[in-house]
Amino acid sequence: MKVAYNYLPMQFSDVDKIIADWKKLVRSTEFTLGPFVERFEKEFAEFIGCKHVISTNTGTDALILALKAIGVGPGDEVISVPITFFATIGAIVAVGARPVFVDIDDRYQMDIDHIQKAITRRTKAILPVHWGGASPAMPAIMKLAAKFGLKVVEDACMAPGGDIRGKHPGTFGHANAWSMHPLKPLNVMGDGGMVSTNDNGLADWMRMYRNHGMIDRDHNSIWGVNMRLQPLQAIVASHVLKTVPKTVAIRNKNMQILDKGLKKLAGLVIVPSRPEGYRETFSLYMARFKKRDALMQYLIKHGIEAKIHYPVPLHLQKAAKGLGYKQGDFPVAEKYAKEIMTLPAHQYISTDQIDYTLKAIKAFYMQG
Ligand SMILES: Cc1ncc(COP(=O)(O)O)c(C=O)c1O
C-alpha cells in the first residue's frame, strides 16, 4: 500500500470552477490587484474574524511586510523559535533585525516560560509560530508583550482553520502573516500570502507598501515594493477557502485515530498534548519516535511517505553562524529535532491507510 504525503493531485483533480473564474479574469484583464484579489481579501478577513487582510505574493513577503509595518528594522531584536521554516527567521534578517531564539515546549511551540529572559532593551517584537498548525499560548504571549511594550507578529502560515478558545489564530498579534504555499491548509497553485490586522493605520501602510507606495498612478507617499498577490491565485484561494473547514475537520479525525494508535506504543512514541479549546489544522501531524531515522527508512520502504520537519534547528544552521549560538543552547529543540517525524494525515488519507501506517510502526518496533 502507498500512503502519499502529497495530496495535490487529489485536491486539484477537478478544477472546472476555478478555470471558469480564470476565464472571467482573462476577459476582464484585471491582472494586477483588482476585484478578484479584493474579493478574496474580504472573504479571508471574514473567515478569520479580522478587520483587514492585505494579500501578498508569498508568506515570506507577508512576514516581511508585517515586521516592517510594526517598525522593526536595523538594531532591533525579534524573539522567535529555532524550530520553524527558514522563512520565519529569514524575514527578521531581511528587515535588518536580529533574531533571538527561545526554546520550544512539548507541543513544539514557543515556550512562554523562556520569553521574558530573552527580552533586552533592543527587543521590538515577538514572532510566535503556529508550528505544524498547532498554536502557541497566544493569550499569554499577548499579555507578556503588553507588559513589556512589545509588538507581536504571528506566523500563522500553517494555521488557517485553527481555533484558540473561539478566536482564530492570526488575529491576536498586531500584524500577522499567512502563506498559501501548496502544502498549507489554505493553498493555491503556486505562491500566495497575506497579512491580517485589526489596525487601520497598519493596514493602510501595508496596502501602500506592497504596491510601490502608490496613492494613485502618478503619486507615491512612501518607497514601497511590489508584493502583490496574483489575481489568478486569488481566484484559487477563494475556491479553496470554502473547503478549509472540511479539510481541517477530516485531519482532526485522522489525528484522533493516529493519536490513539500511537499512544499504545508508550515508551517508544510520544504524542504531543492536545489542550482543551485549541483546534489544530494538522498542516503537519507530528510526534516523537524512538529510533526515528531507522523507523523513517522502514516506513518509506513500506510506501509510507514520512518526513522530518526539521532535522536541524535553525540556531545550528550555517546561516545562523553570526548570531553566536551553539549546540546546547536550546536543549528541547535540539532533542526534538532528532526525534520528531511527520506522518501523512491529510484529508485524502483513508482509514485503511492510517491502519496500515500504525501497523507498520508497530511492526518496526516489534522487530526489535
Ligand atoms: C511557518 C512558515 N512560515 C513561513 C513560510 C513561508 O511561506 P511562503 O513559502 O509562502 O513564502 C512557511 C512555508 O512555506 C512556513 O511553513
The ligand as an ORCA input file, in Angstrom:
! r2SCAN-3c Opt
* xyz 0 1
  C       5.916     28.511      9.315
  C       6.148     29.090      7.954
  N       6.456     30.389      7.836
  C       6.649     30.950      6.628
  C       6.551     30.219      5.455
  C       6.836     30.886      4.157
  O       5.758     30.929      3.305
  P       5.959     31.036      1.724
  O       6.531     29.741      1.245
  O       4.579     31.297      1.218
  O       6.864     32.184      1.464
  C       6.230     28.852      5.545
  C       6.053     27.962      4.386
  O       6.472     27.932      3.349
  C       6.043     28.280      6.824
  O       5.773     26.985      6.960
*
